[in-house]
Amino acid sequence: MSLRITDIERITLTVPFTPRCEKWNAREVWQWKVVEVCRVETDAGFVGWGETLPHYTWGRVSDDAVARVKGKNPADFLGDDSLGAGLQMALYDVVGKALGVPVYKLLNQPLVRAWCPISWWTIDFPPEALAEEAKDALAAGYVAYKTKARPWWDVWAQVEALSAASPEYFKIDLDWNEFLLNASNAAPVLQSLDTYERVALYESPIPHRDLEGNRWLRQKTNRPLAHHFGAVPFASAAREEICDGFVVAGGLASILKQGTLAAAFEKPFFLQMVGTGLTTALSAHLGAVLPFAQWPAVNCLNNFADDLLINPLEISGGYVRVPEAPGLGIEFDASTLTKYKMEPPYEIPKERHILSVVWPGGRVVHYNNLRQAAWNDGWAGNIPVQERGVTMETRLDDGSKDFADLFAQTELGPVRDRR
């Protein structure tokens, strides 16, 4: 194929969240609204589109990567993960368009499904907000919901709220990011949650590196355990039987390799590729050819108020239809390049707030930064790993002396208190 890249543009946008995600994402993933769109133009008139979430990605697009491919045939760089997320995606899109085939036909594997399982995703929300999200998920065609289980929320109350707002076939996947710390902590929590019919899967309840603990924990629960592929060497994960399946992420070459290894051991997995409609479409193409991509993919599309597409992807019964048009098979909405254009620096300032974790009996710990304070405190074992009745309260900066004084204290570390 004679094809040459004549121009590459990178345009950074601020894509809004939905109102509920806007409120709760502000604690930790507020920067996900920053989306770098990559536009690749060729001498034959074909244009490819890709995207990178620069504050959450397996690989940013560098100036060197752009210079390396410009003037070259995009087909020569398929599978090159070093290009970064958005540029790699755009090259697959433009080559598919030039050949008149969907991206999945460029992956050198047979089609195994025309519809791929997909999950609604949110970060940790209070129970009542999760229930409202579940209603939105059902209305949008989803039947699976993946969310974060955290020591600052009552996970039983969260599951009960989700269950009350959904039908029997609606499934809930819970991700602890290792916050249960060890198998002796995790076993009673997971065994209790096993009794809820909506609960389908547990991700990373304890550290991946604890091979013995994970193997023992699998024997104590009747739900599958998932771990991130590569968090421990794959040979060790398979040999020690530490999980039932995997979380697969990264560039296309890496994902195809991970998917092949998982299939060799008949381990299911879900694709974790975060972004708007562009990334979700690419995820569907990968899921179409990877036989063991059987768990609902996590793309976080539902967090965004705009998918950046002319026509949305079709989602029904918990599955997204794999696009059949050439390239990614979607039409990018070029008007969003003006509508959401962002000026440098490509960062959104963090709002000042105080996060108060409150346990029964009036025990309180105040933080001003979820990732640096609450995460560190939780991972260090300085707060209860999972207690009923716990909740988190958010206080925004109201300009008062009381707020300023408490905020200054939290700058020095977590502040323990009683009510």
C-alpha positions as a Python dict, from the first residue, in 0.01 Angstrom:
ca = {
    (1, 'M'): (0, 0, 0),
    (2, 'S'): (139, 339, -101),
    (3, 'L'): (39, 585, 169),
    (4, 'R'): (226, 869, 335),
    (5, 'I'): (159, 1075, 645),
    (6, 'T'): (159, 1441, 551),
    (7, 'D'): (49, 1605, 876),
    (8, 'I'): (-9, 1525, 1243),
    (9, 'E'): (-195, 1755, 1481),
    (10, 'R'): (-240, 1721, 1853),
    (11, 'I'): (-525, 1925, 1998),
    (12, 'T'): (-595, 1924, 2372),
    (13, 'L'): (-955, 1945, 2491),
    (14, 'T'): (-1137, 1977, 2822),
    (15, 'V'): (-1423, 1730, 2785),
    (16, 'P'): (-1690, 1775, 3052),
    (17, 'F'): (-1801, 1502, 3288),
    (18, 'T'): (-2163, 1427, 3362),
    (19, 'P'): (-2284, 1631, 3664),
    (20, 'R'): (-2267, 1342, 3911),
    (21, 'C'): (-1922, 1233, 3793),
    (22, 'E'): (-1808, 1596, 3798),
    (23, 'K'): (-1891, 1614, 4169),
    (24, 'W'): (-1723, 1293, 4282),
    (25, 'N'): (-1438, 1272, 4031),
    (26, 'A'): (-1315, 1607, 4164),
    (27, 'R'): (-1153, 1426, 4458),
    (28, 'E'): (-915, 1219, 4250),
    (29, 'V'): (-956, 1190, 3871),
    (30, 'W'): (-1052, 1547, 3781),
    (31, 'Q'): (-767, 1555, 3526),
    (32, 'W'): (-935, 1285, 3315),
    (33, 'K'): (-1130, 1566, 3150),
    (34, 'V'): (-808, 1660, 2970),
    (35, 'V'): (-812, 1473, 2637),
    (36, 'E'): (-545, 1508, 2369),
    (37, 'V'): (-689, 1434, 2024),
    (38, 'C'): (-447, 1318, 1757),
    (39, 'R'): (-532, 1385, 1390),
    (40, 'V'): (-326, 1209, 1122),
    (41, 'E'): (-363, 1321, 759),
    (42, 'T'): (-230, 1131, 457),
    (43, 'D'): (-146, 1215, 97),
    (44, 'A'): (-442, 1003, -19),
    (45, 'G'): (-686, 1220, 175),
    (46, 'F'): (-756, 970, 452),
    (47, 'V'): (-766, 1110, 806),
    (48, 'G'): (-718, 906, 1123),
    (49, 'W'): (-824, 1000, 1475),
    (50, 'G'): (-694, 893, 1813),
    (51, 'E'): (-696, 1015, 2171),
    (52, 'T'): (-480, 1014, 2481),
    (53, 'L'): (-578, 1095, 2836),
    (54, 'P'): (-239, 1247, 2926),
    (55, 'H'): (-305, 1227, 3301),
    (56, 'Y'): (-409, 861, 3278),
    (57, 'T'): (-251, 664, 2999),
    (58, 'W'): (-18, 376, 2929),
    (59, 'G'): (181, 605, 2697),
    (60, 'R'): (180, 973, 2604),
    (61, 'V'): (249, 1085, 2247),
    (62, 'S'): (587, 1258, 2227),
    (63, 'D'): (725, 1508, 1978),
    (64, 'D'): (986, 1247, 1885),
    (65, 'A'): (716, 991, 1804),
    (66, 'V'): (539, 1241, 1578),
    (67, 'A'): (863, 1326, 1398),
    (68, 'R'): (948, 957, 1355),
    (69, 'V'): (630, 870, 1164),
    (70, 'K'): (569, 1191, 971),
    (71, 'G'): (634, 1144, 601),
    (72, 'K'): (628, 766, 638),
    (73, 'N'): (375, 497, 558),
    (74, 'P'): (148, 452, 864),
    (75, 'A'): (124, 77, 797),
    (76, 'D'): (492, 47, 886),
    (77, 'F'): (418, 147, 1246),
    (78, 'L'): (118, -67, 1334),
    (79, 'G'): (183, -246, 1661),
    (80, 'D'): (448, 5, 1773),
    (81, 'D'): (345, 76, 2132),
    (82, 'S'): (626, 329, 2174),
    (83, 'L'): (421, 583, 1975),
    (84, 'G'): (180, 642, 2261),
    (85, 'A'): (-196, 594, 2286),
    (86, 'G'): (-345, 860, 2061),
    (87, 'L'): (-95, 835, 1775),
    (88, 'Q'): (-107, 456, 1765),
    (89, 'M'): (-487, 466, 1760),
    (90, 'A'): (-492, 722, 1480),
    (91, 'L'): (-256, 513, 1267),
    (92, 'Y'): (-477, 208, 1295),
    (93, 'D'): (-776, 424, 1210),
    (94, 'V'): (-618, 574, 898),
    (95, 'V'): (-476, 243, 770),
    (96, 'G'): (-814, 78, 814),
    (97, 'K'): (-978, 359, 620),
    (98, 'A'): (-721, 337, 342),
    (99, 'L'): (-777, -38, 308),
    (100, 'G'): (-1152, -13, 353),
    (101, 'V'): (-1155, -251, 652),
    (102, 'P'): (-1239, -217, 1023),
    (103, 'V'): (-950, -212, 1269),
    (104, 'Y'): (-1018, -561, 1397),
    (105, 'K'): (-920, -698, 1054),
    (106, 'L'): (-574, -545, 1100),
    (107, 'L'): (-507, -746, 1416),
    (108, 'N'): (-426, -1075, 1240),
    (109, 'Q'): (-672, -1278, 1443),
    (110, 'P'): (-1016, -1418, 1352),
    (111, 'L'): (-1336, -1249, 1462),
    (112, 'V'): (-1486, -1423, 1767),
    (113, 'R'): (-1767, -1182, 1856),
    (114, 'A'): (-1959, -897, 1694),
    (115, 'W'): (-2077, -760, 2028),
    (116, 'C'): (-1838, -714, 2323),
    (117, 'P'): (-1931, -704, 2692),
    (118, 'I'): (-1895, -356, 2843),
    (119, 'S'): (-1922, -219, 3195),
    (120, 'W'): (-2043, 108, 3343),
    (121, 'W'): (-1768, 252, 3564),
    (122, 'T'): (-1739, 510, 3837),
    (123, 'I'): (-1486, 587, 4102),
    (124, 'D'): (-1602, 537, 4462),
    (125, 'F'): (-1939, 707, 4516),
    (126, 'P'): (-2168, 710, 4821),
    (127, 'P'): (-2448, 450, 4810),
    (128, 'E'): (-2723, 690, 4703),
    (129, 'A'): (-2516, 821, 4411),
    (130, 'L'): (-2431, 467, 4301),
    (131, 'A'): (-2802, 384, 4293),
    (132, 'E'): (-2872, 678, 4061),
    (133, 'E'): (-2581, 576, 3839),
    (134, 'A'): (-2719, 223, 3818),
    (135, 'K'): (-3049, 360, 3687),
    (136, 'D'): (-2862, 562, 3425),
    (137, 'A'): (-2656, 255, 3332),
    (138, 'L'): (-2966, 44, 3271),
    (139, 'A'): (-3125, 318, 3063),
    (140, 'A'): (-2809, 334, 2849),
    (141, 'G'): (-2804, -42, 2781),
    (142, 'Y'): (-2555, -160, 3044),
    (143, 'V'): (-2608, -456, 3278),
    (144, 'A'): (-2268, -454, 3456),
    (145, 'Y'): (-2124, -190, 3688),
    (146, 'K'): (-1763, -176, 3809),
    (147, 'T'): (-1681, 54, 4096),
    (148, 'K'): (-1423, 110, 4368),
    (149, 'A'): (-1451, -45, 4713),
    (150, 'R'): (-1277, 174, 4967),
    (151, 'P'): (-1216, 176, 5343),
    (152, 'W'): (-1394, 513, 5364),
    (153, 'W'): (-1727, 377, 5232),
    (154, 'D'): (-1954, 104, 5367),
    (155, 'V'): (-1924, -149, 5084),
    (156, 'W'): (-2229, -344, 5206),
    (157, 'A'): (-2441, -29, 5190),
    (158, 'Q'): (-2304, 41, 4842),
    (159, 'V'): (-2392, -308, 4718),
    (160, 'E'): (-2737, -293, 4878),
    (161, 'A'): (-2810, 44, 4715),
    (162, 'L'): (-2699, -83, 4374),
    (163, 'S'): (-2902, -401, 4420),
    (164, 'A'): (-3217, -212, 4517),
    (165, 'A'): (-3188, 5, 4206),
    (166, 'S'): (-3134, -277, 3957),
    (167, 'P'): (-3288, -603, 3831),
    (168, 'E'): (-3156, -949, 3918),
    (169, 'Y'): (-2945, -976, 3603),
    (170, 'F'): (-2750, -656, 3680),
    (171, 'K'): (-2396, -739, 3801),
    (172, 'I'): (-2152, -553, 4025),
    (173, 'D'): (-1772, -580, 4009),
    (174, 'L'): (-1575, -443, 4305),
    (175, 'D'): (-1216, -318, 4292),
    (176, 'W'): (-1024, -265, 4618),
    (177, 'N'): (-686, -167, 4474),
    (178, 'E'): (-536, -388, 4748),
    (179, 'F'): (-697, -194, 5037),
    (180, 'L'): (-797, -511, 5226),
    (181, 'L'): (-422, -554, 5280),
    (182, 'N'): (-407, -928, 5355),
    (183, 'A'): (-604, -1248, 5317),
    (184, 'S'): (-716, -1265, 5682),
    (185, 'N'): (-878, -923, 5645),
    (186, 'A'): (-1023, -999, 5305),
    (187, 'A'): (-1175, -1344, 5360),
    (188, 'P'): (-1462, -1242, 5593),
    (189, 'V'): (-1542, -935, 5381),
    (190, 'L'): (-1556, -1130, 5055),
    (191, 'Q'): (-1746, -1420, 5210),
    (192, 'S'): (-2007, -1177, 5336),
    (193, 'L'): (-2035, -1010, 4995),
    (194, 'D'): (-2064, -1354, 4832),
    (195, 'T'): (-2418, -1365, 4971),
    (196, 'Y'): (-2530, -1076, 4748),
    (197, 'E'): (-2651, -1215, 4416),
    (198, 'R'): (-2559, -902, 4218),
    (199, 'V'): (-2189, -923, 4312),
    (200, 'A'): (-1998, -1086, 4027),
    (201, 'L'): (-1623, -1026, 4065),
    (202, 'Y'): (-1354, -897, 4302),
    (203, 'E'): (-1050, -713, 4169),
    (204, 'S'): (-723, -679, 4363),
    (205, 'P'): (-859, -723, 4716),
    (206, 'I'): (-506, -770, 4852),
    (207, 'P'): (-157, -703, 4714),
    (208, 'H'): (-76, -898, 4398),
    (209, 'R'): (268, -988, 4532),
    (210, 'D'): (112, -1195, 4814),
    (211, 'L'): (99, -1515, 4610),
    (212, 'E'): (17, -1745, 4899),
    (213, 'G'): (-249, -1509, 5035),
    (214, 'N'): (-421, -1475, 4699),
    (215, 'R'): (-419, -1848, 4639),
    (216, 'W'): (-570, -1908, 4985),
    (217, 'L'): (-825, -1630, 4934),
    (218, 'R'): (-952, -1790, 4613),
    (219, 'Q'): (-1049, -2093, 4821),
    (220, 'K'): (-1249, -1876, 5061),
    (221, 'T'): (-1476, -1701, 4812),
    (222, 'N'): (-1713, -1824, 4544),
    (223, 'R'): (-1662, -1523, 4318),
    (224, 'P'): (-1373, -1487, 4071),
    (225, 'L'): (-1066, -1285, 4166),
    (226, 'A'): (-904, -1060, 3906),
    (227, 'H'): (-554, -913, 3911),
    (228, 'H'): (-371, -679, 3677),
    (229, 'F'): (-178, -869, 3413),
    (230, 'G'): (192, -823, 3481),
    (231, 'A'): (156, -700, 3838),
    (232, 'V'): (353, -1015, 3915),
    (233, 'P'): (531, -1215, 3646),
    (234, 'F'): (273, -1403, 3442),
    (235, 'A'): (451, -1735, 3495),
    (236, 'S'): (423, -1689, 3873),
    (237, 'A'): (58, -1583, 3853),
    (238, 'A'): (-29, -1889, 3645),
    (239, 'R'): (184, -2136, 3838),
    (240, 'E'): (68, -2019, 4180),
    (241, 'E'): (-296, -1986, 4066),
    (242, 'I'): (-340, -1651, 4239),
    (243, 'C'): (-642, -1537, 4038),
    (244, 'D'): (-924, -1650, 3811),
    (245, 'G'): (-857, -1388, 3544),
    (246, 'F'): (-694, -1060, 3459),
    (247, 'V'): (-719, -689, 3393),
    (248, 'V'): (-554, -626, 3056),
    (249, 'A'): (-434, -281, 2949),
    (250, 'G'): (-164, -103, 2748),
    (251, 'G'): (-80, -53, 2382),
    (252, 'L'): (-218, -276, 2109),
    (253, 'A'): (87, -502, 2082),
    (254, 'S'): (96, -547, 2457),
    (255, 'I'): (-277, -618, 2479),
    (256, 'L'): (-261, -875, 2201),
    (257, 'K'): (29, -1048, 2377),
    (258, 'Q'): (-147, -1046, 2713),
    (259, 'G'): (-466, -1173, 2555),
    (260, 'T'): (-283, -1459, 2386),
    (261, 'L'): (-110, -1565, 2709),
    (262, 'A'): (-435, -1548, 2904),
    (263, 'A'): (-604, -1762, 2639),
    (264, 'A'): (-328, -2022, 2659),
    (265, 'F'): (-426, -2077, 3023),
    (266, 'E'): (-799, -2022, 2955),
    (267, 'K'): (-813, -1721, 3184),
    (268, 'P'): (-1086, -1463, 3114),
    (269, 'F'): (-1005, -1095, 3137),
    (270, 'F'): (-1152, -750, 3091),
    (271, 'L'): (-995, -479, 2881),
    (272, 'Q'): (-924, -158, 3071),
    (273, 'M'): (-891, 120, 2815),
    (274, 'V'): (-1008, 456, 2946),
    (275, 'G'): (-1135, 737, 2725),
    (276, 'T'): (-1424, 874, 2523),
    (277, 'G'): (-1592, 714, 2222),
    (278, 'L'): (-1263, 680, 2032),
    (279, 'T'): (-1099, 461, 2294),
    (280, 'T'): (-1419, 264, 2350),
    (281, 'A'): (-1438, 185, 1978),
    (282, 'L'): (-1077, 63, 1976),
    (283, 'S'): (-1149, -153, 2281),
    (284, 'A'): (-1441, -312, 2095),
    (285, 'H'): (-1217, -400, 1800),
    (286, 'L'): (-972, -571, 2035),
    (287, 'G'): (-1247, -751, 2222),
    (288, 'A'): (-1381, -873, 1888),
    (289, 'V'): (-1073, -1087, 1823),
    (290, 'L'): (-953, -1185, 2172),
    (291, 'P'): (-1145, -1500, 2269),
    (292, 'F'): (-1101, -1461, 2645),
    (293, 'A'): (-1203, -1092, 2662),
    (294, 'Q'): (-1515, -1230, 2823),
    (295, 'W'): (-1554, -998, 3122),
    (296, 'P'): (-1713, -654, 3066),
    (297, 'A'): (-1459, -400, 2939),
    (298, 'V'): (-1389, -89, 3145),
    (299, 'N'): (-1372, 219, 2922),
    (300, 'C'): (-1526, 484, 3154),
    (301, 'L'): (-1716, 628, 2856),
    (302, 'N'): (-2016, 699, 3080),
    (303, 'N'): (-1814, 953, 3283),
    (304, 'F'): (-1807, 1196, 2989),
    (305, 'A'): (-2097, 1420, 2894),
    (306, 'D'): (-1977, 1409, 2531),
    (307, 'D'): (-1841, 1099, 2354),
    (308, 'L'): (-1682, 1316, 2079),
    (309, 'L'): (-1864, 1115, 1812),
    (310, 'I'): (-2123, 1216, 1549),
    (311, 'N'): (-2322, 899, 1619),
    (312, 'P'): (-2284, 710, 1947),
    (313, 'L'): (-2168, 352, 1971),
    (314, 'E'): (-2454, 105, 1998),
    (315, 'I'): (-2485, -48, 2346),
    (316, 'S'): (-2757, -296, 2428),
    (317, 'G'): (-2804, -570, 2684),
    (318, 'G'): (-2460, -507, 2831),
    (319, 'Y'): (-2276, -534, 2498),
    (320, 'V'): (-2131, -280, 2257),
    (321, 'R'): (-2155, -349, 1885),
    (322, 'V'): (-1820, -377, 1712),
    (323, 'P'): (-1810, -107, 1439),
    (324, 'E'): (-1793, -249, 1086),
    (325, 'A'): (-1709, 70, 895),
    (326, 'P'): (-1345, 122, 790),
    (327, 'G'): (-1091, 218, 1055),
    (328, 'L'): (-1229, 264, 1403),
    (329, 'G'): (-1569, 261, 1238),
    (330, 'I'): (-1686, 583, 1401),
    (331, 'E'): (-1713, 943, 1285),
    (332, 'F'): (-1527, 1191, 1503),
    (333, 'D'): (-1716, 1512, 1580),
    (334, 'A'): (-1468, 1775, 1460),
    (335, 'S'): (-1679, 2055, 1610),
    (336, 'T'): (-1557, 1947, 1954),
    (337, 'L'): (-1206, 2064, 1863),
    (338, 'T'): (-1335, 2419, 1887),
    (339, 'K'): (-1602, 2362, 2148),
    (340, 'Y'): (-1369, 2213, 2411),
    (341, 'K'): (-1029, 2345, 2301),
    (342, 'M'): (-794, 2391, 2595),
    (343, 'E'): (-505, 2632, 2627),
    (344, 'P'): (-177, 2535, 2796),
    (345, 'P'): (-80, 2439, 3054),
    (346, 'Y'): (-290, 2130, 2996),
    (347, 'E'): (-387, 2081, 3358),
    (348, 'I'): (-699, 2159, 3558),
    (349, 'P'): (-633, 2319, 3898),
    (350, 'K'): (-736, 2107, 4194),
    (351, 'E'): (-1008, 2253, 4411),
    (352, 'R'): (-932, 2295, 4781),
    (353, 'H'): (-1136, 2065, 4997),
    (354, 'I'): (-1127, 1865, 5318),
    (355, 'L'): (-1226, 1500, 5311),
    (356, 'S'): (-1349, 1365, 5643),
    (357, 'V'): (-1379, 990, 5695),
    (358, 'V'): (-1635, 923, 5968),
    (359, 'W'): (-1681, 590, 6147),
    (360, 'P'): (-1956, 489, 6393),
    (361, 'G'): (-1896, 628, 6739),
    (362, 'G'): (-1785, 969, 6611),
    (363, 'R'): (-1433, 870, 6505),
    (364, 'V'): (-1308, 1105, 6232),
    (365, 'V'): (-993, 1152, 6025),
    (366, 'H'): (-956, 1462, 5806),
    (367, 'Y'): (-754, 1475, 5483),
    (368, 'N'): (-707, 1735, 5210),
    (369, 'N'): (-586, 1503, 4933),
    (370, 'L'): (-741, 1166, 4865),
    (371, 'R'): (-450, 1007, 4683),
    (372, 'Q'): (-165, 1131, 4899),
    (373, 'A'): (-339, 1108, 5234),
    (374, 'A'): (-629, 863, 5247),
    (375, 'W'): (-463, 620, 5004),
    (376, 'N'): (-138, 625, 5197),
    (377, 'D'): (-316, 593, 5530),
    (378, 'G'): (-524, 303, 5403),
    (379, 'W'): (-235, 115, 5247),
    (380, 'A'): (-30, 167, 5564),
    (381, 'G'): (-304, -1, 5768),
    (382, 'N'): (-369, 316, 5970),
    (383, 'I'): (-749, 302, 5931),
    (384, 'P'): (-999, 13, 5947),
    (385, 'V'): (-986, -185, 5623),
    (386, 'Q'): (-1363, -221, 5581),
    (387, 'E'): (-1610, -124, 5851),
    (388, 'R'): (-1987, -101, 5836),
    (389, 'G'): (-2132, 247, 5875),
    (390, 'V'): (-1823, 437, 5753),
    (391, 'T'): (-1876, 733, 5522),
    (392, 'M'): (-1681, 1019, 5365),
    (393, 'E'): (-1784, 1383, 5385),
    (394, 'T'): (-1650, 1651, 5149),
    (395, 'R'): (-1615, 2012, 5260),
    (396, 'L'): (-1529, 2269, 4995),
    (397, 'D'): (-1326, 2579, 5075),
    (398, 'D'): (-1580, 2831, 5201),
    (399, 'G'): (-1324, 3102, 5277),
    (400, 'S'): (-1375, 3069, 5650),
    (401, 'K'): (-1102, 3078, 5914),
    (402, 'D'): (-1223, 2742, 6044),
    (403, 'F'): (-1168, 2581, 5705),
    (404, 'A'): (-829, 2748, 5661),
    (405, 'D'): (-710, 2635, 6004),
    (406, 'L'): (-813, 2273, 5954),
    (407, 'F'): (-675, 2268, 5600),
    (408, 'A'): (-339, 2396, 5731),
    (409, 'Q'): (-334, 2112, 5983),
    (410, 'T'): (-404, 1852, 5715),
    (411, 'E'): (-113, 1988, 5513),
    (412, 'L'): (108, 1836, 5783),
    (413, 'G'): (-73, 1500, 5774),
    (414, 'P'): (-404, 1331, 5858),
    (415, 'V'): (-590, 1494, 6148),
    (416, 'R'): (-765, 1258, 6388),
    (417, 'D'): (-1072, 1392, 6566),
    (418, 'R'): (-1392, 1295, 6745),
    (419, 'R'): (-1746, 1422, 6720),
}
